[in-house]
Amino acid sequence: MADYKSIGDGSVRMKLSEATWTEIRDAEVDAALLPVGSTEQHGPHAPLGTDALTAEAVADAAAERWAGRETDRGGDAATDPDGGDLLVAPPVHVGVAEEHRAFDGTLWVSPDTFRAYVRETVESLAHHGLDRVVLVNGHGGNVEALAEVARRVSRDGSTNAYAVSFTWFEAVGEHASRMGHGGPLETAMLRHVAPELVRADRVAEARDGGTDRWGEWVRGVNLAHDSDEFTENGVVGDPNEGTAALGAELLERASEALCDVAGAVAERGFERHRGGR
């Protein structure tokens, strides 16, 4: 077994769950990444934890990419005050997912409960000086609530933090329109970062029992409130199109975009969000 190397020494990415409290105390952190997902159905071929798993994978990849950027410009998180890390916090595994309640194993909380939990988690980070936070989202049902949390945190002077929400599958260029649900993008990411979790023998079944469009639309209005109203097995899109090669591309694009966002967050002042100039 390899010797453990200290968090923040430039040799490993920073993960809060793997660090000691003294390592966090002594670390130079540019921004914290809080992966946020859901525990919900993703068809017969993909695990219930897909959203949290992919969000954390993007956050981890961004933290590694960030460390690489520091190395490329000669920085060292352990010795260079301008060469900090991105810290990856433990993921939020349950989100706003009542639309999938018809499928066994799906868990959800109300938007109010979700917003409160995420906000208080951000406040905990800020208490320790980790006051620049990117909410790294992997679930469409969380988007609205996370945007509200980010606004409230950033406007509230008592929190003394700044946050934004980043949804990984919106940051993959032309592939974003193929998102679906348990479809090509999520299946591709899983095949790249956790291939053992994809039930390969059920991918054809997933495709055949799914649909090609989210919702039931009339004149721009979605008549469906729950996913079982328009998809038999919970799938939207063709998971057969989700190759490991596509997953590698998605991870690269999303993590690069997240690094850019994190860099902007790290440099942004609080005062402009609180009525200051």
N, C-alpha and C positions, 0 to 999 in steps of 0.2 A: 504494500500500500504506500502510495506516495506521501511524502511529508506535506502537512497542511501549510499553505503559504498565507501569510496574514492578509486580510482584507485591506485594500487600499495600498498595497505595496507595488502596484503596477503589474502584477503577474496574474491576477484573477479579477473577474468582474465583481462588482459589489452587489451582494444579495443580503438584504437585511436579515432574513431568516437564518443565514449561515454565519453571520458576524457575531462577535461578542459586543457587549455594551461599551467596552473600552475602545474597541476598534471604531465603533461609530462615533464615540466622543472625539477621537483623534483624527478622524477622516476629513479630507477636503472634498466636499460634495458640491457639484455645480447645480444639480437638480435631482429630484427624486421621481421615479417612475412608478405609478401605482397601477398594475394590471387589473382590469375589471372585466369579468365575464358573466357567465350564467351557468346554471345546471339545468339543462333542458334537452329535449329530444333533438337529434340530428339524423333521423332516419334509422333504418335497420343496420346500417354499415358503419356509423360513426358514433363515438362515445358522447354521453351526456355532458361531459366536461369540456367539450371542444372549444367553447368560447373563451373560457379562462386559460386553457392550455395554449391556444394560439396567441392570445394577448400577452401572456408571459413569455412566450417564445420570441415575439417581436421586441419586447422590452429587454430581454436578455441579449438578443442580437444587437440592439442599439447600444447597450452598455459596452459590449465588446468592441463594436465599431468606434464608439467614443474613445475608448482606451487606445485603440489603434491610431486615431487622429492625434491624440496627445503624443504618442510615440513618434509619429511621423514629423511633428513639429518640434521634437526635442524635449517635450514636457515629461514630467514624472510626478504622478499623483502623490508620491510619498515625500518628495523633496521640493517640488515646484509649486509655489502658492497659486500660480495661475493654471496649474494642471490638475484640476479636480476630476472626480469620478461622476458617473451617473449611478445612483443607488436604485436598485430594484426592490420595491417593497413586496410583501406577500400579497398574492392576488385575492380579490373579492370574488367568491365563487357563486354567489346567489344574487340575481338581479331582478329586473322587471320583465317577467316572462310568463305572465298569466295566459297569454295568447296560445301557449303550448300545453295548457292544463289537461287536455284530453289524452295526452300521451304519458304513459307510466314513467315515473321517476323524475319528471320535471318538477323543479322547486321554484318558488317565486315569493317575493315580498311586495308590499305596496310601494308605489313611487315615493310616498312620504318616508317610509321606513328606510328605503334604499338611499334616498338623498341624505337623510340624517346620518346613516352609518358611514357613507363615503365622506361626508363633510367632517365628521368627528375623527375619522381616520387621518384626513388631511391635517386637521388641527393637532393631532398627536404628533405627526411628522414635524409640523411647524414649531411645536413646543421644544423640540430638540434642535432647532435651527435649520431644519430641512424645509425651508419655506418657499421653494420654487418647485412646483409639482405638476407633472403631466399625468393625467388620467388616461391610461392606455386601454382603450375599449375594444372588446371583441364581440359585442352583441348589439344588434340593431335596436332592440327594445330599450336599451340603456341610454341612447343618444340624447334624447331630450332632457332626461333627469340629470345626466352628467354635465351638460351645458349649463343648466341652472345652478348646480353645485359650484362649478368653476366661477360663474359670475358672482355668486353670493360670497364665496371665500375671498375673491379678489377685491370686492367692494367693502368688505367688513374690516374696518381698521383694527378691531380687537383681535382678529385672527392673525394679523401680521403675516400673511402669506399671499402668494399669487399662484393661480392654477389655470390650466386650460385642459380641454378634452381633445383627445386624438383617437380617431377610430381607424384601426389599421387597414381595413378593407376599402376605405375611401382614399387611401394614399398609395394605390397601386396602379395609377395611370389608367390606361384603356381597359384594364381588367376589371375595374370597379363595377362596371355595368353587368358583370356576370356573377355577382355575388350569390344570389339565390339563398338557399338554406340547406346545409348538408350537401351542397352542390359542388361545382368545379373548384371554387376557390378554397373553401374550407377543407374539402377532401385533399386537394393538392398540398395545402399546408400540413395537414396531418401526415400525408405520405412522405413528406420531407422531414418533419421534426419528430414524428412519433408513428412510424409506419406499422409498428406492432399493434396499434390500437384500431387500425382500419380493418373491418371484416371484409376481406377481399372477395369472399365467396357470396357476399350479399349485395355487392355494388350493383349488379344487374337488376336485382329485385328493387333496390332503392330507386334506380332510374325508372323502372316500369311502373312503380306505384306512386311516383311523384308527379309534379306538374312543372310547367316551364315559366310560370309567372306567379309572383307573390300577390295574393288577394283576389278579389272578385270585383271588377271595376265597371262602373257605369258613369259616363260623363265626368271622369276624373275623380269620382268618389268610390272609395273602397267599401263595399257592403259587408265584407267579412271582418269580424272582430277576432276570431280564433283561427288558427292555422288548419285545423281539421275540417274547416268549411270548404277548403279548396285543394287540399292535398291528402291523399289517402294514408300515406305513411310518413308524412312530415317533411318530405324532400321537395325542394324547388331547385330546378336545374339538373343537369346531367353530371353525376359524380364521376362517370367514366372519363370525362375530360380533365379531371383533376389529377394530373401526373405529378410525380415527385420533382421533375424538372421545373414544372410550372411553380410548384411550391417553393423551390429554391429562389426563383425569380421574385416571387411575391415577398418572401422574407427579406431579400436584399433591398427591394424597393421600399417596403414599409419601414424597415429599420433605418435606412438612409434618411427617409423623410422624418422619422421620429428624432433622429439626431439633430436635424436642422431645426425642428420645433423646440427641442430641449435647449439647444444653444441660444435661440431667441428668448426663451423663457428665462434662462439663467442671467441674461443681460438686461432684462426689462425691469424698470423701476416700478415700485408699488404706487407711488403718489398719483400717477395719471389715472388710476382706477378709483380714486377716492376723492375726486373733486379738486385735486391739486393740479399744478402746472409744472 
